[in-house]
Amino acid sequence: MKIRMENAFDFQDIREVNLRAFLSNDEALIVEKLRKSGDVISLVAIKNDKVVGHVLFSAASIENNEDSIPALVLAPVAVLPEFQNQGVGTKLIERGLDECRKQGYSIVTVLGHPKFYPRFGFKPAIEYGIESPLEVPEESFMVLELVSGTLNHVKGVLYYSKAFDDIL
């Protein structure tokens, strides 16, 4: 399996992966809206010359009364049903986090399963004083510092890209 950055030839395949993985149009639409907004890191997993998985990181910010701190949101992660539970999502996330570091980002947030994301180093965001703008279980809203010490003085509320407005 190969993991690489998406290109324009992948767009329809990425849409199909998200439609089949989530059985909903929401994620496919949000990927397209976020891509148009410009501030995304998007990777695909390729197996036998076919896109079998996709991960997207989009620009966000952590806001408080004094600061606006850049961050990323990891969402969505999608894998074709016949390739799930084979490590595709894990490889996409690992390679995606590496790419985020390479591009100079230092904070990634995720709203996801509290038993899955800690394997990548994510911790409950509330431990750092970072709040979700949504009513979600505290253990499901997590943060990862890509650069050690980045979160030492960061507190506030996460603000998603406006592209999420229609589904959040």
C-alpha positions as CSV (number, residue, x, y, z in Angstrom):
1,M,0.0,0.0,0.0
2,K,1.2,3.5,-0.8
3,I,0.3,6.7,1.0
4,R,0.6,10.0,-0.8
5,M,-0.8,13.5,-1.0
6,E,-4.0,13.7,-3.0
7,N,-4.1,15.2,-6.5
8,A,-6.9,16.4,-8.7
9,F,-7.2,13.0,-10.4
10,D,-8.2,11.5,-7.0
11,F,-11.2,13.8,-6.2
12,Q,-13.9,11.5,-7.5
13,D,-12.3,8.4,-5.9
14,I,-12.1,10.3,-2.6
15,R,-15.7,11.2,-2.8
16,E,-16.6,7.5,-3.4
17,V,-14.4,6.4,-0.4
18,N,-16.2,8.9,1.9
19,L,-19.7,7.9,0.6
20,R,-19.1,4.2,1.1
21,A,-17.3,4.5,4.4
22,F,-19.9,6.7,6.0
23,L,-23.1,5.8,4.1
24,S,-23.8,9.5,4.0
25,N,-23.1,12.5,1.8
26,D,-22.0,14.8,4.7
27,E,-18.4,13.8,4.8
28,A,-18.0,13.8,1.0
29,L,-19.5,17.3,0.9
30,I,-17.3,18.6,3.8
31,V,-14.2,17.3,2.1
32,E,-15.1,19.2,-1.1
33,K,-15.9,22.4,0.8
34,L,-12.7,22.2,2.8
35,R,-10.6,21.5,-0.3
36,K,-12.0,24.7,-1.9
37,S,-11.2,26.7,1.2
38,G,-7.5,25.9,0.5
39,D,-6.0,25.2,3.9
40,V,-6.0,21.4,3.9
41,I,-3.5,18.5,4.0
42,S,-5.2,15.6,2.2
43,L,-3.7,12.1,1.7
44,V,-4.9,9.0,0.0
45,A,-4.0,5.3,0.5
46,I,-3.5,3.4,-2.8
47,K,-3.7,-0.3,-3.2
48,N,-3.5,-2.0,-6.6
49,D,-3.7,1.4,-8.3
50,K,-7.0,2.1,-6.4
51,V,-7.8,4.8,-3.8
52,V,-8.9,2.7,-0.8
53,G,-8.6,5.4,2.0
54,H,-8.5,9.1,2.6
55,V,-7.6,11.4,5.5
56,L,-8.0,15.2,5.7
57,F,-6.5,17.8,8.0
58,S,-8.0,21.3,7.8
59,A,-7.1,24.7,9.2
60,A,-8.7,25.8,12.5
61,S,-7.8,28.1,15.4
62,I,-7.9,28.0,19.1
63,E,-9.3,31.4,20.3
64,N,-9.3,33.1,23.6
65,N,-9.6,36.8,24.7
66,E,-6.0,37.5,23.7
67,D,-4.8,35.1,21.1
68,S,-5.7,33.1,18.0
69,I,-3.5,30.1,17.8
70,P,-3.4,28.1,14.5
71,A,-4.4,24.4,14.7
72,L,-5.6,21.6,12.5
73,V,-8.6,19.4,12.6
74,L,-8.2,15.8,11.7
75,A,-11.5,14.8,9.9
76,P,-12.6,12.8,8.2
77,V,-10.7,9.5,8.0
78,A,-12.4,7.2,5.5
79,V,-11.5,3.7,4.3
80,L,-13.5,1.6,1.9
81,P,-15.5,-1.1,3.8
82,E,-13.6,-4.0,2.3
83,F,-10.3,-2.5,3.4
84,Q,-11.3,-1.6,7.0
85,N,-9.6,-3.2,10.0
86,Q,-6.4,-3.7,8.0
87,G,-4.4,-0.8,9.3
88,V,-5.2,1.6,6.4
89,G,-6.7,4.3,8.6
90,T,-3.7,4.0,11.0
91,K,-1.2,4.4,8.2
92,L,-3.1,7.4,6.8
93,I,-3.2,9.1,10.2
94,E,0.5,8.4,10.9
95,R,1.7,9.6,7.5
96,G,-0.7,12.6,7.7
97,L,0.7,13.7,11.1
98,D,4.2,13.5,9.7
99,E,3.1,15.7,6.8
100,C,1.5,18.2,9.2
101,R,4.9,18.4,11.1
102,K,6.8,18.9,7.9
103,Q,4.5,21.7,6.9
104,G,5.2,23.5,10.2
105,Y,2.0,22.8,12.1
106,S,2.2,22.2,15.9
107,I,-1.4,21.4,17.1
108,V,-3.9,18.9,15.8
109,T,-7.4,18.3,17.2
110,V,-9.8,15.4,16.6
111,L,-13.3,14.6,17.6
112,G,-13.3,10.8,17.7
113,H,-13.2,7.5,19.5
114,P,-11.3,7.9,22.8
115,K,-9.9,4.4,22.6
116,F,-8.5,4.8,19.0
117,Y,-6.8,8.2,18.8
118,P,-4.6,8.0,22.0
119,R,-2.4,5.5,20.1
120,F,-1.2,8.5,18.1
121,G,-0.6,10.6,21.2
122,F,-3.9,12.4,21.3
123,K,-5.1,13.4,24.8
124,P,-8.3,14.9,26.0
125,A,-8.2,18.6,25.1
126,I,-9.8,19.6,28.4
127,E,-6.5,18.6,30.1
128,Y,-4.9,21.6,28.3
129,G,-7.8,24.0,28.7
130,I,-9.0,23.6,25.1
131,E,-12.7,23.4,24.6
132,S,-14.8,22.1,21.8
133,P,-17.4,24.5,20.4
134,L,-19.8,21.5,20.3
135,E,-21.5,19.6,23.1
136,V,-19.5,16.4,23.1
137,P,-18.1,14.0,25.7
138,E,-14.8,15.5,27.0
139,E,-12.9,12.3,26.3
140,S,-13.9,12.4,22.6
141,F,-12.5,15.8,21.9
142,M,-8.7,15.4,21.8
143,V,-5.6,17.3,21.0
144,L,-2.0,16.4,19.9
145,E,1.0,18.6,20.1
146,L,3.3,18.0,17.2
147,V,6.0,20.2,18.7
148,S,6.7,19.4,22.4
149,G,5.6,22.2,24.7
150,T,3.3,23.9,22.2
151,L,0.3,23.5,24.4
152,N,1.9,24.8,27.6
153,H,0.3,28.2,27.3
154,V,-2.6,27.5,24.9
155,K,-6.1,27.8,26.2
156,G,-9.4,28.6,24.5
157,V,-12.1,27.3,22.3
158,L,-11.4,25.5,19.0
159,Y,-13.0,27.2,15.9
160,Y,-13.5,25.0,12.9
161,S,-13.2,26.2,9.3
162,K,-16.4,27.8,8.1
163,A,-16.8,24.9,5.7
164,F,-18.0,22.8,8.6
165,D,-20.9,25.2,9.4
166,D,-23.5,23.3,7.5
167,I,-23.0,20.0,9.3
168,L,-21.9,21.1,12.9
